[in-house]
Amino acid sequence: MVGVTSNCDWTGEFHSVFQTAVERYRNGSTRSETLFTQADIAFLASIGCKGFELFDFVEDHIRNGEPDYESIFQIASVRRDYFFTVQKGQVSHHTIDRRAIPAKSETIGGISWLPRIIAKAQAKLRGELPPDLMYGCSGDQAFLHNINMDPVDFLKQVWEAEEDSSKIVTAVRNRLKTGGKNSKS
């Protein structure tokens, strides 16, 4: 595995890997397995990122125009910080079972989708998402838009809550009171 890179080094390298992936995708390399070189995969692993996670963002960026690069970078930054701070640079060898993720219709504190996105954000932070599940998918984006919160802030909120979902419910309710839309609609 590539050694830990400094903050300046990793930001430039991440941008380069992202830009190259965008070009490759636009040129027909539309599968996660073919989008990145071994060096890319090693670099991503060194910051706690998996190739399929960046692939999902590249694909949505190209197909939907969002998330933008800055959001993708900030999400990767939060994951990287968690990886080095909480996990001490140790990769989790656990992958959550997709079936364990709450259904889209499940609620917590009367707010639908919230249990689902909390579970996905927790798995994203720990590097435990399976390849067929994405934190920040279009459904997550719609939910976050409705509560006037971006995926980066939500990920940080989940980290700060330390498994206490009541803190997240409170934060979401506060957002709804101060300008978010009703997430039940």
N, C-alpha and C positions, 0 to 999 in steps of 0.2 A: 504494500500500500504506500502511496505517496505520503511523505511526511507532512506534518501540520504546516500550513502556509501562514504567513503573516497576514494581517488584515488587508494591507495594501495589495499584496500578491494575490490573494484569493479573489478580491473584487474584480480585478482586471481579467483574471483567468475565467471567472464565472461569466463575465460579459462575453468573452471570446467564445467560450463553449456554447453559450446561448445563441449568439449571432451565427456561428457556424451551423448549429442545429437548425436554425430558422432557414438558412440557405439550403441545407441538405433536404429539409422537409419540402420546401418549395420546388426542389429539383427531383422530387419523386421518392425520396427515402422516408416513407410514411409509417414505419414500424419502429417501435422503441429499440428493438434488437439491432437495427441497422443505422440508427441515427447518430450514435456515439462511437467513438473509437475506444479502444481499451484504455488509452491515456485519459480520455474524457471520463470514463467510468471510474478510474482510479482517483482522479481529481475530485469528482463528485463525492465519492465515498469518504475522501479525506475531510470533507466538510459536513458529513452526515446526510448527504443527499443521494437518492437512488436515481438511476437513469430514467426509469419509467415515470418518476415524479416530475422531472423536468420535461420529459416528453409530453406528458399531459398538458403542462402549461404552454409549451411550444405549439402544440396542436390547437388548443383553444385560442391562443394569441393569433395564430394565422387564420383560423376558421371564423372566429367571432370578433377579433380585434381587441379582446380582453381575456385575461388581464394584460396590462401593459408591462413593459420590462421592469419598471421601477417597483411595481407590486410583486412581481415574480422574484426580483432580487431581495426585496424586504422580507418576503416569506422565507426565502432561503436563509437570510440573515438570522431571523428568529430561530429557525431550526438549527442553524450552525451554533448559535449562542447556547441553546439548550443542550446540544450535543456535547459541547466542551464544558459548560458550566455544571449541568446536572448529571450528565452521563460520563463526564470525565474522559470524553473521546472514545468511549467504549460502545460499539455497535450492539444494539439489541438484536438477538437472534430469534426473537418472537415476531410472528406476523399475526395480526388479529384475523379472526374468522369473519369474513364479510357478513355472514348470517347473524353475527353477534351485534352488528350495528343496528340501532333502533330504526324502525320503519319511518318513512317520511311523515306519516300521519301521527306518530307518537308525540305526546306533549309532556312538557314539564313546566310547572307554574302556569298552565293554561296556554303555553306557546308551542304551537306545532313546529316541527323541524328542528327545534332547539336540541332535543336529546341526541338526534342524529349528528348534527354538526359539532356538538361537544365531543362526542365519541371519535369523530373523524379528526378533529383538531388535536385531541389527546394522542391519538395514534400517529398523527403527523409529527408532533413534537418528539415522540419517542422513536420515530423512524420505523413504525410497525404497520404501516398501511400495506395492504396487499396490492398487487399490480392492477387489479380491476376496480380499485376504489380511489377516488381523488378528493383531497381536501381542496376546496375552492372551485368545485364543478359549477355548472350553470345553476343548479338548484341551490347550492350554497350561496352563490353570488346573488341570486334573487332574494333569498332570505336576508342576507346581510344588507342588501340595498333597502329592503323594507324596514330594517331597524336602524338605518343610517350608520352602519359600521362597515369598515373595510376588512378584508380577510386578515390583514396584518394585525390590526388592533384586536380583532377577535382572538387570534392565536395568542397574542400577548395576554389577553384577559384570561384565557384558559390556563396559561402557564401560571399567572399570578394566583388563580383560584386554587391551585394545588389539589385537584380532585374534588373540591367542594363546589358542586354544581349550583348550590343556592347563591353563591357569590356571582355566578354567571347570570343566573336568572335575574338577580337584582340589577346587574349592569345592563342587561337587555331591557328590562322594564324601564329603567332610567332613560335609556335611549328612546324608547317608545314615547315616553312622556315629553321628551325634549325635541321631537321632530321626526322620529322614525314613523313609519307607517304601520298599520296593524298587520302583524305577520300571519294572522289566521286567515286572511283573505286569499 
